[in-house]
């Protein structure tokens, strides 16, 4: 039997894999486009590397947003039970209802 990641871990792995591929394609595209505009190869490679780095940074920001959205939509928070610090528990200054 193979262990498979479920839930948040599976989503994180899929997003990371997609982001790496997108960054490589984006960096290669920028470098190739630079070469088509008769830029020296070293400058084209530098531009491609910067594009790769920028896509990686955006992907990390997207991963954080995706993780927050996943946790917000999890079954525990959908029921309104967020634990001891939720608005439901602190209503009436913590007095028992």
Backbone as CSV, one residue per row, in Angstrom:
resi,resn,N_x,N_y,N_z,CA_x,CA_y,CA_z,C_x,C_y,C_z
1,UNK,0.839,-1.178,0.000,0.000,0.000,0.000,0.887,1.245,0.000
2,UNK,0.479,2.226,-0.738,1.251,3.456,-0.869,0.607,4.535,-0.012
3,UNK,1.432,5.209,0.778,0.914,6.325,1.580,0.751,7.527,0.668
4,UNK,-0.403,8.127,0.720,-0.659,9.314,-0.084,-0.993,10.483,0.836
5,UNK,-0.505,11.633,0.435,-0.809,12.832,1.209,-2.251,13.246,0.921
6,UNK,-2.954,13.632,1.955,-4.332,14.059,1.789,-4.498,15.465,2.325
7,UNK,-5.514,16.120,1.874,-5.855,17.444,2.386,-4.827,18.496,2.049
8,UNK,-4.401,19.176,3.093,-3.502,20.310,2.917,-2.142,19.897,2.357
9,UNK,-1.641,18.748,2.754,-0.328,18.301,2.270,-0.373,18.014,0.767
10,UNK,-1.443,17.394,0.299,-1.572,17.106,-1.128,-1.688,18.392,-1.930
11,UNK,-2.438,19.341,-1.408,-2.590,20.625,-2.080,-1.259,21.366,-2.142
12,UNK,-0.510,21.324,-1.040,0.791,21.992,-1.000,1.763,21.367,-2.000
13,UNK,1.788,20.030,-2.071,2.687,19.356,-3.013,2.323,19.660,-4.451
14,UNK,1.030,19.674,-4.757,0.591,19.974,-6.119,0.927,21.413,-6.495
15,UNK,0.704,22.336,-5.571,0.999,23.739,-5.853,2.502,23.948,-6.055
16,UNK,3.314,23.320,-5.208,4.764,23.469,-5.319,5.269,22.929,-6.655
17,UNK,4.766,21.784,-7.051,5.174,21.182,-8.316,4.775,22.066,-9.495
18,UNK,3.547,22.559,-9.462,3.075,23.440,-10.534,3.888,24.729,-10.575
19,UNK,4.197,25.297,-9.416,4.941,26.556,-9.358,6.362,26.393,-9.894
20,UNK,7.003,25.273,-9.591,8.358,25.042,-10.111,8.341,24.947,-11.638
21,UNK,7.393,24.224,-12.173,7.307,24.088,-13.629,6.994,25.421,-14.289
22,UNK,6.087,26.180,-13.689,5.734,27.482,-14.229,6.924,28.439,-14.190
23,UNK,7.715,28.380,-13.136,8.883,29.252,-13.022,9.923,28.912,-14.082
24,UNK,10.135,27.630,-14.323,11.110,27.231,-15.340,10.647,27.661,-16.728
25,UNK,9.374,27.435,-17.015,8.846,27.835,-18.327,8.922,29.353,-18.484
26,UNK,8.566,30.087,-17.439,8.630,31.548,-17.505,10.041,32.068,-17.690
27,UNK,10.980,31.506,-16.959,12.375,31.936,-17.100,12.931,31.631,-18.475
28,UNK,12.624,30.447,-18.985,13.087,30.088,-20.335,12.465,30.982,-21.392
29,UNK,11.181,31.286,-21.218,10.504,32.147,-22.190,11.114,33.541,-22.209
30,UNK,11.387,34.084,-21.041,11.982,35.424,-20.971,13.376,35.417,-21.585
31,UNK,14.167,34.390,-21.302,15.513,34.312,-21.874,15.451,34.170,-23.393
32,UNK,14.550,33.337,-23.876,14.423,33.150,-25.323,13.923,34.421,-25.997
33,UNK,12.977,35.085,-25.383,12.478,36.341,-25.932,13.583,37.394,-25.979
34,UNK,14.420,37.410,-24.962,15.555,38.344,-24.961,16.518,38.029,-26.096
35,UNK,16.759,36.748,-26.340,17.652,36.378,-27.437,17.070,36.764,-28.789
36,UNK,15.752,36.679,-28.916,15.113,37.102,-30.164,15.270,38.592,-30.408
37,UNK,15.477,39.357,-29.340,15.680,40.793,-29.473,17.164,41.141,-29.541
38,UNK,17.989,40.166,-29.884,19.430,40.344,-30.117,20.168,40.891,-28.895
39,UNK,19.819,40.393,-27.734,20.505,40.738,-26.490,21.614,39.710,-26.295
40,UNK,22.759,40.079,-25.747,23.810,39.090,-25.487,23.300,37.941,-24.609
41,UNK,23.891,36.777,-24.794,23.427,35.574,-24.094,23.533,35.714,-22.576
42,UNK,24.566,36.381,-22.105,24.700,36.539,-20.653,23.579,37.399,-20.084
43,UNK,23.196,38.439,-20.794,22.092,39.290,-20.349,20.768,38.535,-20.419
44,UNK,20.589,37.749,-21.481,19.369,36.953,-21.619,19.260,35.928,-20.486
45,UNK,20.386,35.300,-20.141,20.383,34.336,-19.045,20.082,35.016,-17.721
46,UNK,20.619,36.193,-17.514,20.356,36.945,-16.293,18.880,37.320,-16.198
47,UNK,18.318,37.770,-17.295,16.892,38.107,-17.311,16.031,36.873,-17.039
48,UNK,16.409,35.752,-17.630,15.673,34.512,-17.389,15.751,34.092,-15.929
49,UNK,16.918,34.248,-15.336,17.081,33.913,-13.921,16.271,34.819,-13.018
50,UNK,16.227,36.087,-13.346,15.434,37.026,-12.552,13.950,36.709,-12.699
51,UNK,13.531,36.353,-13.912,12.129,35.973,-14.117,11.795,34.706,-13.331
52,UNK,12.702,33.741,-13.325,12.494,32.512,-12.556,12.344,32.834,-11.068
53,UNK,13.228,33.692,-10.568,13.186,34.077,-9.162,11.887,34.810,-8.825
54,UNK,11.432,35.680,-9.719,10.196,36.422,-9.473,8.984,35.492,-9.439
55,UNK,8.945,34.526,-10.337,7.820,33.579,-10.343,7.862,32.705,-9.091
56,UNK,9.048,32.325,-8.657,9.168,31.543,-7.423,8.662,32.348,-6.218
57,UNK,8.998,33.627,-6.170,8.539,34.469,-5.060,7.025,34.621,-5.080
58,UNK,6.465,34.835,-6.254,5.011,34.942,-6.366,4.328,33.631,-6.003
59,UNK,4.959,32.522,-6.346,4.389,31.217,-6.015,4.382,30.998,-4.504
60,UNK,5.390,31.479,-3.818,5.408,31.348,-2.351,4.308,32.182,-1.711
61,UNK,4.093,33.376,-2.247,2.998,34.207,-1.748,1.666,33.511,-2.020
62,UNK,1.545,32.928,-3.206,0.337,32.183,-3.536,0.146,30.972,-2.644
63,UNK,1.234,30.306,-2.270,1.144,29.145,-1.386,0.648,29.545,-0.005
64,UNK,1.104,30.680,0.485,0.640,31.158,1.787,-0.846,31.491,1.719
65,UNK,-1.267,32.159,0.649,-2.682,32.492,0.488,-3.526,31.237,0.347
66,UNK,-3.017,30.260,-0.378,-3.739,29.006,-0.564,-3.870,28.251,0.751
67,UNK,-2.802,28.243,1.553,-2.852,27.571,2.850,-3.856,28.254,3.775
68,UNK,-3.880,29.581,3.758,-4.835,30.302,4.602,-6.268,30.038,4.143
69,UNK,-6.486,30.008,2.843,-7.825,29.734,2.330,-8.255,28.315,2.658
70,UNK,-7.334,27.374,2.578,-7.671,25.983,2.887,-8.027,25.837,4.360
71,UNK,-7.264,26.477,5.218,-7.552,26.386,6.654,-8.852,27.100,7.005
72,UNK,-9.157,28.178,6.297,-10.396,28.903,6.541,-11.606,28.061,6.139
73,UNK,-11.465,27.280,5.073,-12.568,26.463,4.583,-12.567,25.050,5.143
74,UNK,-11.718,24.763,6.115,-11.669,23.418,6.668,-12.966,23.110,7.415
75,UNK,-13.300,21.852,7.601,-14.555,21.489,8.263,-14.686,22.023,9.689
76,UNK,-13.590,22.161,10.411,-13.664,22.668,11.783,-14.155,24.111,11.829
77,UNK,-13.660,24.948,10.907,-14.070,26.347,10.922,-15.407,26.537,10.235
78,UNK,-15.825,25.609,9.384,-17.118,25.732,8.727,-18.259,25.566,9.727
79,UNK,-18.046,24.788,10.770,-19.067,24.582,11.789,-19.151,25.750,12.762
80,UNK,-18.160,26.602,12.739,-18.142,27.719,13.671,-17.420,27.407,14.963
81,UNK,-16.739,26.279,15.048,-15.993,25.923,16.251,-14.531,26.193,16.007
82,UNK,-14.062,27.288,16.499,-12.661,27.661,16.291,-11.840,27.459,17.539
83,UNK,-12.380,26.972,18.597,-11.608,26.757,19.809,-11.985,27.748,20.890
84,UNK,-11.136,27.844,21.895,-11.452,28.650,23.068,-11.439,30.138,22.790
85,UNK,-10.766,30.587,21.755,-10.649,32.016,21.503,-11.618,32.547,20.474
86,UNK,-12.646,31.819,20.129,-13.555,32.277,19.085,-14.522,33.319,19.629
87,UNK,-15.188,34.004,18.714,-16.165,35.019,19.101,-17.325,34.390,19.864
88,UNK,-17.690,33.172,19.513,-18.791,32.484,20.166,-18.483,32.249,21.649
89,UNK,-17.236,31.944,21.968,-16.851,31.648,23.339,-16.641,32.914,24.183
90,UNK,-16.272,34.010,23.550,-15.948,35.216,24.313,-17.135,36.150,24.427
91,UNK,-18.274,35.798,23.860,-19.465,36.617,23.993,-19.867,36.655,25.468
92,UNK,-20.415,37.727,25.916,-20.811,37.933,27.305,-19.606,37.847,28.257
93,UNK,-18.463,38.278,27.799,-17.229,38.317,28.597,-16.861,36.948,29.161
94,UNK,-17.150,35.891,28.450,-16.756,34.563,28.867,-17.686,33.928,29.865
95,UNK,-18.802,34.577,30.154,-19.740,34.010,31.126,-20.465,32.819,30.501
96,UNK,-20.820,31.852,31.326,-21.529,30.674,30.832,-22.950,31.050,30.461
97,UNK,-23.420,30.430,29.397,-24.783,30.738,28.944,-25.759,29.766,29.496
